[in-house]
Amino acid sequence: MPLPKQPRRSVLIAARLITAVVSLAGAEAMLWFGGYPRWWAMDAPWGGPSPQYSCDADLGWSAKQGRFDLVWPGHPGVSRYTNWSGGRRAMAETEPARGDNRPQVMFFGDSFIQGYQLSDWETLSWIVQRRHPKVQVSNFGSGDFGTYQSYLAIKKWVHGPVSVYHLFNSFHEGRNAADPNWLRINQKLPNGCFYPYAELSANELRDRRSRGNLVWWLSHHLRTVAMVQDYRDIFESLNRVRNKRQLTEALLVKMNETVREQGGKFTVLLFDMSLDERQDYRKFLESRAIAFVDCGRPELKDKKLRLPNGYPSGALHELVAQWMEPLQVAPDRGTEARERR
């Protein structure tokens, strides 16, 4: 019986190529309609220079001194951003004089405490300053900061008995350990900027820096390639990210110790997190005798008190200022321990 005629090699190659193309096209369509990966449509300029920030040799970046009228897509009107020296958001019409000896109250945290998309007078720090004119308020919050950067900022700016408030969101855990979502950028960082993060080794904090994970050119065009990069970044960060809760708890302890060593008071503002996370952090802070204000109230989830993108509105900042009462104020620091400018 004669053997069946084998197709030509060129036909086999063509068939395999067509099969591969069809399979890839099907996978691409499935990823497209499934919305994976979520970061595929992230802002094109993300990672590049921003007018209201400048590179910082200690923190990676900080608020740039000056006044900025910013317009946000989908956000009506103009937001007035005024930044003072030292990377501080303005909390009054004029910057206090260097010889101001009023008791110090300092805020640290991410864009929530900075007042993202809010004008100066809508921010928590401005509201607290208005309610307590006998203290001097400083806002060192900055967009995209994690707990680790806030810790670095505390070490840089807290000198003497200062009352420190740190606004804490649970997503800071990933930033502290440099998870892929935090490091991913579409444009190279400006020279001098970087992502600072920490690793926990033998209960000791190890300082680390990254220039960010630049999205591959093909990842901008093919979601299948973006998926490959996504998993590559996940595997690369797996060892450090799995300890992000332990790392974050260690940072909160370090913050408290740093402030107390200066004779000050440290308070954590527990903000956006799940119910389980809130309970866990409450227990942890109580076990370490770290003061906190739990903002887990019904108003926190009220969409009317949030901007369309989920950021707190000025009205929510007003409520938080009330929840913080009575305001923690450290004793007068004295002339020998004035804040460095």
C-alpha positions in Angstrom: 0.0 0.0 0.0 1.6 3.3 -1.0 2.3 5.9 1.7 0.2 9.1 1.6 1.8 12.0 0.0 3.4 14.4 2.5 2.7 18.1 2.0 5.6 20.2 1.0 7.7 21.7 3.7 6.8 25.3 2.7 3.1 24.4 3.2 3.8 23.0 6.7 5.7 26.2 7.7 3.0 28.4 6.3 0.3 26.4 8.2 2.2 26.6 11.4 2.7 30.4 11.0 -0.9 30.9 10.3 -1.9 28.9 13.4 0.5 30.9 15.5 -0.8 34.2 14.2 -4.4 33.2 14.7 -3.6 32.0 18.3 -1.8 35.2 19.2 -4.6 37.3 17.7 -7.1 35.3 19.7 -5.1 35.8 22.9 -4.7 39.5 22.2 -8.4 39.9 21.7 -9.2 38.0 24.9 -6.7 40.2 26.9 -8.1 43.3 25.2 -11.8 42.6 26.1 -10.8 41.4 29.5 -9.0 44.6 30.3 -5.7 42.9 31.1 -3.3 44.2 32.2 -5.0 47.1 33.9 -1.8 49.3 33.6 -1.8 49.0 29.8 -3.7 52.3 29.4 -1.7 54.2 32.1 -0.9 57.8 31.5 1.6 58.1 28.7 3.8 60.7 30.4 3.9 58.8 33.7 7.5 58.8 35.1 8.6 61.8 33.2 9.1 65.4 34.5 6.3 67.1 36.3 6.1 70.9 36.8 5.2 70.7 40.5 7.9 68.3 41.5 11.7 68.3 41.5 14.3 65.5 42.2 15.4 65.1 45.8 18.7 63.4 46.7 17.2 61.9 49.9 13.5 61.2 49.0 13.6 60.6 45.2 11.4 63.6 44.5 9.6 66.3 46.5 7.2 69.3 45.9 8.9 72.0 43.9 8.9 75.5 45.4 6.5 77.8 43.6 2.9 78.5 42.6 1.1 76.3 40.1 -2.3 76.6 38.5 -3.1 73.0 37.5 -5.9 71.7 35.2 -6.8 68.0 35.5 -8.7 65.9 32.9 -12.3 65.5 33.9 -11.8 67.9 36.8 -13.6 71.2 36.5 -11.8 74.4 37.2 -8.2 75.1 38.2 -6.4 73.8 41.3 -4.0 76.3 43.0 -0.9 74.5 44.2 1.5 76.6 46.3 4.7 74.9 47.5 7.0 76.5 50.1 10.6 75.7 50.8 11.6 72.2 52.0 9.0 70.5 49.8 6.0 71.7 51.9 2.5 72.4 50.6 1.3 75.9 51.7 -1.1 76.0 54.6 -1.5 79.8 54.8 -1.3 82.8 52.5 2.4 83.5 53.4 5.2 81.3 54.5 6.1 81.6 58.2 9.3 83.4 59.1 12.3 81.3 60.1 12.2 82.6 63.6 8.6 81.4 64.2 8.6 79.7 67.6 5.1 78.4 67.7 4.7 74.6 68.5 5.2 72.5 65.4 2.7 70.2 63.8 3.9 68.3 60.8 2.0 66.1 58.3 3.6 63.3 56.3 2.2 61.0 53.7 1.2 60.6 50.1 -1.0 62.6 47.7 -4.0 62.3 50.1 -2.3 64.4 52.7 -0.7 66.6 50.1 -4.2 67.4 48.7 -4.2 66.0 45.2 -6.4 68.0 42.8 -7.3 70.3 45.7 -6.5 74.0 46.0 -4.3 75.1 48.9 -7.2 76.1 51.2 -9.0 72.8 50.7 -6.2 70.7 52.2 -6.1 69.1 55.6 -3.0 71.0 56.7 -4.6 74.4 55.7 -7.7 73.5 57.6 -5.8 72.5 60.7 -3.7 75.7 60.5 -6.9 77.7 60.3 -8.4 75.9 63.3 -5.2 76.2 65.4 -3.5 79.5 64.6 -1.3 79.2 67.7 0.7 76.3 66.1 2.8 76.2 63.0 1.6 73.5 60.6 3.9 72.0 57.9 2.7 69.6 55.1 5.4 67.4 53.7 3.0 65.1 51.9 3.9 64.3 48.3 2.2 62.4 45.4 3.1 58.7 45.2 5.0 58.5 48.5 4.9 55.4 50.6 5.5 54.9 54.3 9.3 54.5 53.7 9.6 57.9 51.9 7.6 59.5 54.7 10.0 57.9 57.2 13.0 59.4 55.3 11.2 62.8 55.3 10.7 62.5 59.0 14.4 61.8 59.6 15.2 64.8 57.3 12.8 67.4 58.8 11.9 66.5 62.4 14.3 68.2 64.8 13.2 68.8 68.3 9.8 68.2 70.0 7.4 68.2 67.0 3.9 66.7 66.8 3.9 64.4 63.7 0.9 63.0 61.9 1.4 60.3 59.2 -1.6 59.6 56.9 -1.4 55.8 56.2 -3.2 53.9 53.4 -2.8 50.2 53.2 -1.6 50.4 49.6 1.6 52.0 51.0 2.7 48.4 51.8 3.4 47.8 48.1 5.2 51.0 47.7 7.4 50.4 50.7 8.6 47.1 49.1 8.7 48.5 45.5 6.0 46.3 44.0 5.8 46.4 40.1 2.7 48.6 40.1 4.7 51.4 41.9 7.9 51.0 39.8 6.2 50.9 36.4 6.8 54.0 34.3 6.2 55.0 30.6 9.0 57.5 30.5 12.5 57.6 32.1 12.7 59.5 35.3 14.5 62.8 35.2 18.2 62.7 36.2 18.4 62.7 40.0 15.0 61.2 40.6 14.6 57.6 41.9 12.2 55.3 43.8 13.5 54.7 47.3 12.3 51.5 49.0 13.4 49.2 51.8 14.1 45.5 52.4 13.9 43.8 55.7 16.9 41.6 56.5 17.4 40.1 60.0 14.9 42.7 61.3 17.1 45.5 59.9 16.0 48.0 57.3 18.1 48.0 54.1 17.9 51.1 52.0 17.4 50.4 48.3 16.8 52.6 45.2 15.4 52.0 41.7 15.2 54.0 38.6 11.8 52.4 37.8 10.7 49.6 35.4 10.3 51.2 32.0 7.5 49.7 30.0 8.8 47.9 26.9 8.1 49.5 23.5 6.1 46.4 22.3 4.1 46.3 25.6 2.5 49.6 24.5 1.2 47.9 21.4 0.5 44.2 22.2 -1.2 43.1 25.4 0.4 39.7 25.1 3.8 41.2 25.3 2.6 43.4 28.2 1.5 40.2 30.0 5.0 38.8 29.6 6.5 41.9 31.1 3.9 41.9 33.8 4.8 38.4 35.0 8.5 39.1 34.6 8.2 42.1 37.0 6.0 40.1 39.4 8.6 37.3 39.7 11.5 39.8 40.0 9.8 41.5 43.0 8.3 38.4 44.7 10.9 37.9 47.4 10.7 41.5 48.7 6.9 42.0 48.2 5.9 39.0 50.2 7.2 40.6 53.4 5.5 44.0 52.8 3.3 43.9 55.9 6.2 43.1 58.2 8.3 45.8 56.5 5.5 48.4 56.9 5.1 47.6 60.6 8.8 48.0 61.1 8.7 51.4 59.4 5.8 52.6 61.6 7.9 51.6 64.7 10.9 53.4 63.3 8.8 56.5 62.7 7.5 56.5 66.2 11.0 56.0 67.7 12.5 58.8 65.6 9.9 61.3 66.6 10.0 60.3 70.3 13.8 60.5 70.4 13.4 64.2 69.4 10.9 64.7 72.3 7.9 64.8 69.9 4.6 63.0 69.5 3.8 60.6 66.7 0.2 59.8 65.5 -0.9 57.6 62.6 -4.0 58.5 60.6 -5.5 55.2 59.5 -7.2 56.0 56.2 -8.2 53.8 53.2 -7.9 50.1 53.9 -10.1 47.0 54.2 -11.9 46.1 57.4 -9.5 43.3 58.1 -6.5 45.5 57.4 -7.9 48.2 59.7 -8.4 45.7 62.5 -4.9 44.3 62.1 -3.2 47.7 62.1 -5.2 48.9 65.1 -4.1 45.8 67.1 -0.5 46.3 66.0 -0.4 50.0 66.9 -2.0 49.4 70.2 0.5 46.6 71.0 3.4 49.1 70.3 1.8 52.0 72.2 1.7 54.1 69.0 -1.0 56.7 68.9 -3.5 56.6 66.0 -6.7 58.2 64.7 -9.0 55.7 63.0 -10.7 57.4 60.1 -12.8 54.2 59.4 -16.1 56.0 59.7 -19.2 55.8 57.3 -18.3 59.2 55.8 -15.0 57.7 54.5 -16.9 55.6 52.0 -19.4 58.3 51.0 -18.8 58.9 47.3 -20.1 62.5 47.6 -17.1 63.2 49.7 -14.7 61.9 47.1 -13.5 63.2 43.8 -14.4 61.2 40.7 -11.0 59.4 40.9 -11.5 58.4 44.6 -9.3 61.1 46.1 -10.6 62.9 49.2 -12.5 66.1 48.6 -12.1 69.3 50.6 -15.2 68.4 52.5 -13.7 65.1 53.6 -10.6 66.9 54.7 -12.8 69.1 56.9 -14.2 66.0 58.6 -10.8 64.5 59.1 -9.7 67.7 60.8 -12.6 67.2 63.2 -11.8 63.6 63.8 -8.2 64.5 64.8 -9.4 66.6 67.7 -8.0 67.2 70.2 -4.9 68.1 68.2 -1.7 66.6 69.6 0.8 69.3 70.3 4.3 68.7 71.5 5.9 71.0 74.1 7.7 74.1 72.8 10.9 72.9 71.1 13.1 75.9 72.2 15.5 77.9 70.2 18.2 75.2 70.1 16.1 72.7 68.2 14.5 74.7 65.5 13.5 73.1 62.3 16.2 73.3 59.6 15.2 75.1 56.4 
